[in-house]
């Protein structure tokens, strides 16, 4: 009989660990790069498809705009008053006028307005599909509540497992 209780305790402990590991695995790619100065943005338009689908997390490193080359993907602020970031590929870097000509991969034409150097957020170093949408959901009130619920569930499972283990030794 004690063997059955130990198995139940082990299953509960494993379930709790899986819940915690899942939350940590989602959080790591959204936090660790920030320690190295990488900014993370959510791609919200299809202009960079198929290379970067809507909902991708794009990882952006600060850079000198003069060093950017055609073919590089850049994140930039489309307007002075905007905190929204746009992500497009560079087709030309005009160092004399200090501006970039950009184009979304899915767009037929280059962007109407050039990007002044002072609006460049940085160079996209990589992207992860779906993660941007997941990050946005996790930062919402409901997402935070879900994370708290997962941590609470893991704590309850570990507490139950501990209680079962102690009872099996009586």
ABEGO torsion letter per residue (X at the ends): XAAAAAAAAAAAAAAAAAAAAAAAAAAAAAAAAAAAGBBBBBBABAAAOAABBBGBBBBBBBBBAAABBBGBBBBBBABAABABBBBBBBABBBAAAGBBBBBBAABABBBABBBBAAABAEBBABBBBGAAAAAAAAABAAAAAAAAAAAAAAAAAAAAAAAAAAAAAX
